[in-house]
Amino acid sequence: MINLERRKALKAGGGLGLLGLFAAIGLIRPGMAAVETKLFAFDAKSMNEALDALGVIIPQSSEAIHLTVPEIAENGAVVPVTVLSSLANTEQIHILVEKNPNVLAANFTFPEGTESFVTTRVKMKETSMVIALVKADGKFYRIAKEVKVTAGGCGG
């Protein structure tokens, strides 16, 4: 008769040993799960999926975040976006475009003591809300502005 409890213990112990070996030789690093979560967030097709993947419950609106986007974008392939957070201990800035095929357009992580300012260009499929989502002191804050797109920049 096979002792199933012993098999489970050996299997779990072997898995933990293998995990430790991989960590020791550098094949896995602390924080890899967070990277995988962010990669999943880039695949999100809806705002709720993206927020769930990023670990956001309910972001608070904040005037301490400054989002600069054009009111009208002539070319949706290159829409300039600038975000400045004056929230203390800003850890991350995410840029989301509500009606894009993939909602999360950009993600930035800031080391402690770094100025939390980004400027980039995003693609927009159509007129949509652009949302700057900032993580500071473990909490999420947001600001949003609508950008009217006259010529879309990404496929559907």
MIMIVEX-607998 format. One line per 2 residues: number of its first residue (from 1); their letters; for each residue x, y, z of N, C-alpha, C, O. Coordinates in Angstrom, 1 decimal, decimal comma. Layout:
BEGIN
NUM) A) X Y Z X Y Z X Y Z X Y Z ~ ...
# end
This chain:
BEGIN
1) MI) 0,8 -1,2 0,0 0,0 0,0 0,0 0,9 1,2 0,0 1,9 1,3 0,7 ~ 0,5 2,2 -0,8 1,3 3,4 -1,0 0,9 4,4 0,1 -0,3 4,6 0,3
3) NL) 1,9 5,1 0,8 1,6 6,1 1,8 1,5 7,4 1,0 2,5 8,0 0,7 ~ 0,3 7,9 0,8 0,1 9,1 0,1 0,5 10,4 0,8 1,0 11,3 0,2
5) ER) 0,4 10,4 2,1 0,9 11,5 2,9 2,4 11,7 2,8 2,9 12,8 2,6 ~ 3,1 10,6 2,8 4,6 10,6 2,6 4,9 11,1 1,2 5,9 11,9 1,1
7) RK) 4,2 10,7 0,2 4,4 11,1 -1,2 4,2 12,6 -1,3 5,0 13,3 -2,0 ~ 3,1 13,1 -0,7 2,9 14,6 -0,7 4,0 15,4 -0,1 4,4 16,4 -0,6
9) AL) 4,4 14,9 1,1 5,5 15,6 1,8 6,8 15,6 1,0 7,5 16,6 0,9 ~ 7,1 14,4 0,4 8,3 14,4 -0,5 8,2 15,3 -1,7 9,2 15,9 -2,1
11) KA) 7,0 15,3 -2,3 6,8 16,1 -3,5 6,9 17,6 -3,1 7,6 18,4 -3,8 ~ 6,3 18,0 -2,0 6,4 19,4 -1,6 7,8 19,8 -1,2 8,3 20,8 -1,6
13) GG) 8,5 18,9 -0,5 9,9 19,1 -0,1 10,8 19,2 -1,3 11,7 20,1 -1,4 ~ 10,6 18,4 -2,3 11,4 18,4 -3,5 11,2 19,7 -4,3 12,1 20,3 -4,8
15) GL) 9,9 20,2 -4,3 9,6 21,4 -5,0 10,2 22,6 -4,3 10,8 23,5 -5,0 ~ 10,2 22,6 -3,0 10,8 23,7 -2,2 12,3 23,7 -2,4 12,9 24,8 -2,6
17) GL) 12,9 22,5 -2,4 14,3 22,4 -2,7 14,7 22,9 -4,0 15,7 23,6 -4,2 ~ 13,9 22,6 -5,0 14,2 23,0 -6,4 14,0 24,5 -6,5 14,8 25,2 -7,2
19) LG) 13,0 25,1 -5,8 12,8 26,5 -5,8 14,0 27,2 -5,2 14,5 28,2 -5,7 ~ 14,5 26,7 -4,1 15,7 27,2 -3,4 16,9 27,2 -4,3 17,7 28,1 -4,3
21) LF) 17,1 26,1 -5,0 18,2 25,9 -5,9 18,1 27,0 -7,0 19,1 27,6 -7,4 ~ 16,9 27,2 -7,6 16,8 28,2 -8,7 17,1 29,6 -8,2 17,7 30,4 -8,9
23) AA) 16,6 29,9 -6,9 16,9 31,2 -6,3 18,4 31,4 -6,1 18,9 32,4 -6,3 ~ 19,1 30,3 -5,7 20,5 30,4 -5,4 21,3 30,6 -6,6 22,3 31,3 -6,6
25) IG) 20,9 30,1 -7,7 21,7 30,2 -9,0 21,2 31,4 -9,8 21,7 31,7 -10,9 ~ 20,2 32,1 -9,3 19,7 33,3 -9,9 18,7 33,2 -11,0 18,4 34,1 -11,8
27) LI) 18,1 32,0 -11,2 17,1 31,8 -12,2 15,8 32,5 -11,8 15,0 32,9 -12,7 ~ 15,5 32,6 -10,5 14,4 33,4 -10,0 14,8 34,4 -9,0 15,8 34,2 -8,3
29) RP) 14,1 35,5 -9,0 14,5 36,6 -8,1 13,3 37,0 -7,3 12,1 36,8 -7,7 ~ 13,5 37,6 -6,1 12,4 38,2 -5,3 11,8 39,3 -6,2 12,5 40,0 -6,9
31) GM) 10,4 39,3 -6,2 9,7 40,3 -7,0 9,3 39,8 -8,4 8,7 40,6 -9,1 ~ 9,7 38,6 -8,7 9,3 38,1 -10,1 7,8 38,0 -10,2 7,3 38,1 -11,3
33) AA) 7,1 37,6 -9,1 5,7 37,5 -9,1 5,1 38,9 -9,5 4,1 38,9 -10,2 ~ 5,7 40,0 -8,9 5,2 41,3 -9,2 5,3 41,6 -10,7 4,5 42,2 -11,3
35) VE) 6,5 41,2 -11,3 6,7 41,4 -12,7 5,7 40,7 -13,5 5,1 41,2 -14,5 ~ 5,4 39,4 -13,2 4,4 38,6 -13,9 3,0 39,3 -13,8 2,3 39,3 -14,8
37) TK) 2,7 39,8 -12,7 1,4 40,5 -12,5 1,3 41,7 -13,4 0,3 41,9 -14,1 ~ 2,4 42,5 -13,5 2,4 43,7 -14,4 2,3 43,2 -15,9 1,6 43,9 -16,7
39) LF) 3,0 42,1 -16,2 2,8 41,6 -17,6 1,4 41,2 -17,9 0,9 41,5 -19,0 ~ 0,7 40,6 -16,9 -0,7 40,2 -17,1 -1,5 41,5 -17,3 -2,5 41,5 -18,1
41) AF) -1,2 42,5 -16,5 -1,9 43,8 -16,6 -1,9 44,4 -18,0 -2,8 45,0 -18,4 ~ -0,7 44,2 -18,7 -0,6 44,7 -20,0 -1,5 44,0 -21,0 -1,8 44,5 -22,1
43) DA) -1,9 42,8 -20,7 -2,8 42,0 -21,5 -4,3 42,3 -21,3 -5,1 41,8 -22,0 ~ -4,6 43,0 -20,2 -6,0 43,3 -19,8 -6,7 44,0 -20,9 -6,2 45,0 -21,5
45) KS) -7,9 43,5 -21,2 -8,8 44,1 -22,2 -9,8 45,1 -21,7 -10,5 45,7 -22,5 ~ -10,0 45,1 -20,4 -11,0 46,0 -19,8 -10,3 46,7 -18,6 -9,3 46,3 -18,0
47) MN) -10,9 47,9 -18,2 -10,4 48,6 -17,1 -10,4 47,8 -15,8 -9,4 47,8 -15,0 ~ -11,5 47,0 -15,6 -11,5 46,2 -14,3 -10,5 45,1 -14,3 -9,9 44,9 -13,3
49) EA) -10,2 44,5 -15,5 -9,1 43,5 -15,5 -7,8 44,1 -15,2 -7,0 43,5 -14,5 ~ -7,5 45,3 -15,8 -6,2 46,0 -15,6 -6,1 46,3 -14,1 -5,0 46,1 -13,5
51) LD) -7,1 46,9 -13,5 -7,0 47,3 -12,1 -6,9 46,1 -11,2 -6,1 46,2 -10,2 ~ -7,6 45,0 -11,5 -7,4 43,8 -10,7 -6,0 43,3 -10,8 -5,4 42,9 -9,8
53) AL) -5,4 43,2 -12,0 -4,0 42,7 -12,2 -3,0 43,6 -11,5 -2,0 43,1 -11,0 ~ -3,3 44,9 -11,4 -2,4 45,8 -10,7 -2,6 45,8 -9,2 -1,8 46,4 -8,4
55) GV) -3,6 45,1 -8,7 -3,9 45,1 -7,3 -4,6 46,3 -6,7 -4,5 46,6 -5,5 ~ -5,4 47,0 -7,6 -6,1 48,2 -7,2 -7,5 47,9 -6,7 -8,2 47,1 -7,4
57) II) -7,9 48,4 -5,6 -9,2 48,1 -5,1 -10,1 49,3 -5,6 -10,8 49,2 -6,5 ~ -10,0 50,5 -4,9 -10,7 51,7 -5,3 -9,7 52,8 -5,2 -9,4 53,3 -4,1
59) PQ) -9,2 53,4 -6,4 -8,3 54,5 -6,3 -9,0 55,8 -6,0 -10,2 56,0 -6,4 ~ -8,4 56,6 -5,1 -9,0 57,9 -4,8 -8,6 58,9 -5,8 -7,4 58,9 -6,3
61) SS) -9,4 59,9 -6,1 -9,1 61,0 -6,9 -8,1 61,9 -6,1 -8,2 62,1 -4,9 ~ -7,1 62,5 -6,8 -6,2 63,3 -6,2 -5,8 64,5 -7,0 -5,4 64,3 -8,2
63) EA) -5,8 65,7 -6,4 -5,3 66,9 -7,1 -3,8 67,0 -7,0 -3,2 67,9 -7,7 ~ -3,1 66,1 -6,3 -1,7 66,1 -6,2 -1,0 65,4 -7,4 0,2 65,3 -7,5
65) IH) -1,8 64,9 -8,3 -1,3 64,3 -9,6 -1,7 65,3 -10,7 -2,8 65,7 -10,8 ~ -0,7 65,6 -11,5 -0,9 66,5 -12,6 -0,7 65,7 -13,9 0,3 65,1 -14,2
67) LT) -1,8 65,6 -14,7 -1,8 64,9 -16,0 -1,9 65,9 -17,1 -2,9 66,7 -17,1 ~ -1,0 65,9 -18,0 -1,0 66,8 -19,1 -1,2 65,9 -20,4 -0,3 65,1 -20,8
69) VP) -2,3 66,1 -21,1 -2,6 65,4 -22,4 -3,2 66,5 -23,3 -3,8 67,4 -22,8 ~ -3,2 66,3 -24,6 -3,9 67,2 -25,5 -5,4 67,0 -25,4 -5,8 65,9 -25,2
71) EI) -6,1 68,1 -25,6 -7,6 67,9 -25,7 -8,0 67,2 -26,9 -8,9 66,3 -26,9 ~ -7,3 67,5 -28,1 -7,5 66,8 -29,3 -6,2 66,2 -29,8 -5,2 67,0 -29,9
73) AE) -6,2 65,0 -30,2 -5,0 64,3 -30,8 -5,3 64,1 -32,2 -6,1 63,3 -32,6 ~ -4,5 64,8 -33,1 -4,7 64,6 -34,5 -4,3 63,2 -35,0 -4,9 62,7 -35,9
75) NG) -3,3 62,6 -34,3 -2,8 61,3 -34,7 -2,8 60,4 -33,4 -2,0 60,6 -32,5 ~ -3,7 59,4 -33,3 -3,7 58,6 -32,2 -2,5 57,7 -32,0 -2,4 57,1 -30,9
77) AV) -1,6 57,6 -33,0 -0,4 56,8 -32,9 0,6 57,4 -32,0 1,5 56,7 -31,4 ~ 0,6 58,7 -31,7 1,6 59,4 -30,9 0,9 60,5 -30,1 1,0 61,7 -30,4
79) VP) 0,3 60,1 -29,0 -0,4 61,0 -28,1 0,6 61,3 -26,9 0,9 60,4 -26,1 ~ 1,0 62,5 -26,7 1,9 62,8 -25,6 1,2 62,8 -24,3 0,1 63,4 -24,2
81) VT) 1,8 62,2 -23,3 1,2 62,2 -21,9 2,4 62,5 -20,9 3,4 61,9 -21,0 ~ 2,1 63,4 -20,0 3,0 63,8 -19,0 2,3 63,6 -17,6 1,2 64,1 -17,5
83) VL) 2,9 63,0 -16,7 2,4 62,8 -15,3 3,4 63,2 -14,3 4,6 62,8 -14,4 ~ 3,0 64,1 -13,4 3,8 64,5 -12,3 3,0 64,2 -11,0 1,9 64,7 -10,8
85) SS) 3,6 63,5 -10,1 3,0 63,2 -8,8 3,7 64,0 -7,7 4,9 63,8 -7,5 ~ 2,9 64,8 -7,0 3,5 65,4 -5,8 3,1 64,7 -4,5 3,3 65,2 -3,4
87) LA) 2,6 63,5 -4,7 2,3 62,6 -3,5 3,6 62,1 -2,9 4,5 61,7 -3,6 ~ 3,7 62,2 -1,6 4,9 61,7 -0,9 5,0 60,2 -1,1 4,0 59,4 -1,1
89) NT) 6,2 59,7 -1,3 6,6 58,3 -1,4 5,9 57,6 -2,6 5,3 56,5 -2,5 ~ 5,9 58,3 -3,7 5,3 57,7 -4,9 6,2 56,5 -5,4 7,4 56,6 -5,5
91) EQ) 5,5 55,4 -5,6 6,2 54,2 -5,9 6,0 53,8 -7,4 7,0 53,4 -8,0 ~ 4,8 54,1 -8,0 4,6 53,7 -9,3 3,6 54,7 -10,0 2,8 55,3 -9,3
93) IH) 3,8 54,8 -11,3 2,8 55,6 -12,1 2,4 54,7 -13,3 3,2 54,1 -14,0 ~ 1,1 54,5 -13,4 0,5 53,7 -14,5 -0,3 54,6 -15,4 -1,0 55,5 -14,9
95) IL) -0,2 54,4 -16,7 -1,0 55,2 -17,6 -2,0 54,2 -18,3 -1,5 53,3 -19,0 ~ -3,3 54,5 -18,2 -4,3 53,6 -18,8 -5,1 54,4 -19,8 -5,4 55,6 -19,6
97) VE) -5,5 53,8 -20,9 -6,4 54,3 -21,9 -7,6 53,5 -21,9 -7,6 52,3 -22,4 ~ -8,7 54,0 -21,5 -10,0 53,3 -21,2 -10,5 52,4 -22,4 -10,9 51,3 -22,2
99) KN) -10,4 53,0 -23,6 -11,1 52,3 -24,8 -10,0 51,6 -25,7 -10,4 51,2 -26,8 ~ -8,8 51,5 -25,3 -7,8 50,8 -26,1 -8,0 49,3 -26,0 -8,6 48,8 -25,0
101) PN) -7,6 48,6 -27,0 -7,7 47,1 -27,0 -6,9 46,5 -25,8 -7,4 45,5 -25,2 ~ -5,8 47,1 -25,4 -5,1 46,8 -24,1 -5,1 48,1 -23,3 -4,5 49,1 -23,7
103) VL) -5,8 48,0 -22,2 -6,0 49,2 -21,4 -4,7 49,9 -20,8 -4,6 51,1 -20,9 ~ -3,8 49,0 -20,3 -2,6 49,6 -19,6 -1,6 49,9 -20,8 -1,2 49,1 -21,5
105) AA) -1,3 51,2 -20,9 -0,4 51,7 -21,9 1,0 51,8 -21,4 1,9 51,7 -22,2 ~ 1,2 52,2 -20,2 2,6 52,3 -19,7 2,6 52,1 -18,2 1,6 52,3 -17,5
107) NF) 3,8 51,7 -17,7 4,0 51,4 -16,3 5,4 51,9 -15,9 6,4 51,5 -16,5 ~ 5,5 52,7 -14,8 6,8 53,2 -14,4 6,9 52,9 -12,9 6,0 53,2 -12,1
109) TF) 8,1 52,5 -12,4 8,4 52,2 -11,0 9,5 53,2 -10,6 10,5 53,4 -11,3 ~ 9,4 53,8 -9,4 10,3 54,8 -9,0 11,0 54,3 -7,7 10,4 54,0 -6,7
111) PE) 12,4 54,4 -7,7 13,1 54,1 -6,5 12,9 55,2 -5,5 12,5 56,3 -5,8 ~ 13,0 54,9 -4,2 12,8 55,9 -3,1 13,7 57,1 -3,4 14,9 56,9 -3,7
113) GT) 13,1 58,3 -3,2 13,9 59,5 -3,3 14,0 60,0 -4,7 14,6 61,0 -5,0 ~ 13,3 59,4 -5,7 13,3 59,8 -7,1 12,1 60,7 -7,4 11,0 60,5 -6,8
115) ES) 12,3 61,7 -8,2 11,2 62,6 -8,6 10,3 61,8 -9,4 10,6 61,1 -10,4 ~ 9,0 61,8 -9,1 8,0 61,0 -9,8 7,4 61,8 -10,9 6,3 62,4 -10,8
117) FV) 8,1 61,8 -12,0 7,7 62,6 -13,2 8,0 61,7 -14,4 9,1 61,2 -14,6 ~ 7,0 61,6 -15,3 7,2 60,8 -16,6 6,6 61,6 -17,7 5,6 62,3 -17,6
119) TT) 7,2 61,5 -18,9 6,6 62,0 -20,1 6,9 60,9 -21,2 8,0 60,4 -21,3 ~ 5,8 60,6 -21,9 5,9 59,5 -22,9 4,9 59,8 -23,9 4,2 60,8 -23,9
121) RV) 4,8 58,9 -24,9 3,7 58,9 -25,9 3,0 57,6 -25,9 3,6 56,5 -25,7 ~ 1,7 57,6 -26,0 0,9 56,4 -26,1 0,1 56,4 -27,4 -0,1 57,4 -28,0
123) KM) -0,3 55,2 -27,7 -1,2 55,0 -28,8 -2,6 55,0 -28,3 -2,9 54,4 -27,3 ~ -3,5 55,6 -29,1 -5,0 55,6 -28,7 -5,8 55,2 -29,9 -5,6 55,7 -31,0
125) KE) -6,7 54,2 -29,7 -7,5 53,7 -30,8 -8,6 54,8 -31,2 -8,9 54,9 -32,3 ~ -9,2 55,4 -30,1 -10,3 56,3 -30,3 -10,4 57,3 -29,2 -9,6 57,2 -28,2
127) TS) -11,3 58,2 -29,3 -11,5 59,2 -28,2 -11,8 58,4 -26,9 -12,6 57,5 -26,9 ~ -11,1 58,8 -25,8 -11,1 58,0 -24,6 -10,6 58,8 -23,4 -10,0 59,8 -23,6
129) MV) -10,9 58,2 -22,2 -10,3 58,8 -21,0 -8,9 58,2 -20,9 -8,7 57,0 -21,0 ~ -7,9 59,1 -20,6 -6,6 58,7 -20,2 -6,5 58,9 -18,7 -6,8 60,0 -18,2
131) IA) -6,1 57,9 -18,0 -6,0 57,8 -16,6 -4,6 57,7 -16,1 -3,9 56,8 -16,5 ~ -4,2 58,6 -15,2 -2,9 58,4 -14,5 -3,2 57,8 -13,2 -4,0 58,4 -12,4
133) LV) -2,7 56,6 -12,9 -2,9 55,9 -11,7 -1,6 55,9 -10,9 -0,6 55,4 -11,4 ~ -1,6 56,4 -9,7 -0,3 56,6 -9,0 -0,4 55,8 -7,7 -1,4 55,8 -7,0
135) KA) 0,6 55,0 -7,4 0,7 54,2 -6,1 1,7 55,0 -5,3 2,9 55,1 -5,6 ~ 1,2 55,4 -4,1 2,1 56,1 -3,1 1,7 55,6 -1,7 0,6 55,6 -1,4
137) DG) 2,8 55,3 -1,0 2,6 54,7 0,4 1,6 53,6 0,4 0,9 53,4 1,3 ~ 1,6 52,7 -0,7 0,8 51,5 -0,7 -0,6 51,8 -1,1 -1,4 50,8 -1,2
139) KF) -1,0 53,0 -1,4 -2,4 53,3 -1,8 -2,4 53,8 -3,2 -1,4 54,3 -3,7 ~ -3,5 53,7 -3,9 -3,7 54,1 -5,3 -4,5 55,4 -5,4 -5,5 55,6 -4,7
141) YR) -4,0 56,3 -6,2 -4,7 57,6 -6,5 -4,8 57,7 -8,0 -4,1 57,1 -8,7 ~ -5,8 58,6 -8,4 -6,0 58,7 -9,9 -6,4 60,1 -10,3 -6,9 60,9 -9,5
143) IA) -6,2 60,4 -11,5 -6,7 61,6 -12,2 -7,0 61,1 -13,6 -6,3 60,3 -14,2 ~ -8,0 61,7 -14,3 -8,4 61,3 -15,7 -8,7 62,5 -16,5 -9,3 63,5 -16,0
145) KE) -8,4 62,5 -17,8 -8,8 63,5 -18,7 -9,2 62,8 -20,0 -8,6 61,8 -20,4 ~ -10,2 63,4 -20,7 -10,5 62,9 -22,0 -9,7 63,5 -23,1 -9,4 64,7 -23,1
147) VK) -9,3 62,6 -24,1 -8,5 63,0 -25,3 -9,4 62,6 -26,5 -9,8 61,5 -26,6 ~ -9,7 63,6 -27,3 -10,5 63,3 -28,5 -9,5 63,0 -29,6 -8,5 63,7 -29,9
149) VT) -9,6 61,8 -30,2 -8,7 61,3 -31,3 -9,4 61,4 -32,6 -10,5 61,0 -32,8 ~ -8,7 62,1 -33,6 -9,3 62,3 -34,9 -8,9 61,1 -35,8 -9,7 60,8 -36,7
151) AG) -7,7 60,6 -35,6 -7,3 59,4 -36,4 -6,6 58,4 -35,5 -5,6 58,6 -34,9 ~ -7,3 57,2 -35,4 -6,8 56,2 -34,4 -5,4 55,7 -34,7 -5,0 55,6 -35,8
153) GC) -4,8 55,2 -33,6 -3,4 54,8 -33,7 -3,2 53,3 -33,4 -2,0 52,9 -33,6 ~ -4,2 52,5 -33,0 -3,9 51,1 -32,8 -5,1 50,3 -33,3 -6,3 50,8 -33,3
155) GG) -4,8 49,1 -33,7 -5,8 48,2 -34,3 -6,8 47,7 -33,3 -6,6 47,9 -32,1 ~ -7,9 47,2 -33,7 -9,0 46,8 -32,8 -9,1 45,3 -33,0 -9,9 44,7 -32,3
# end
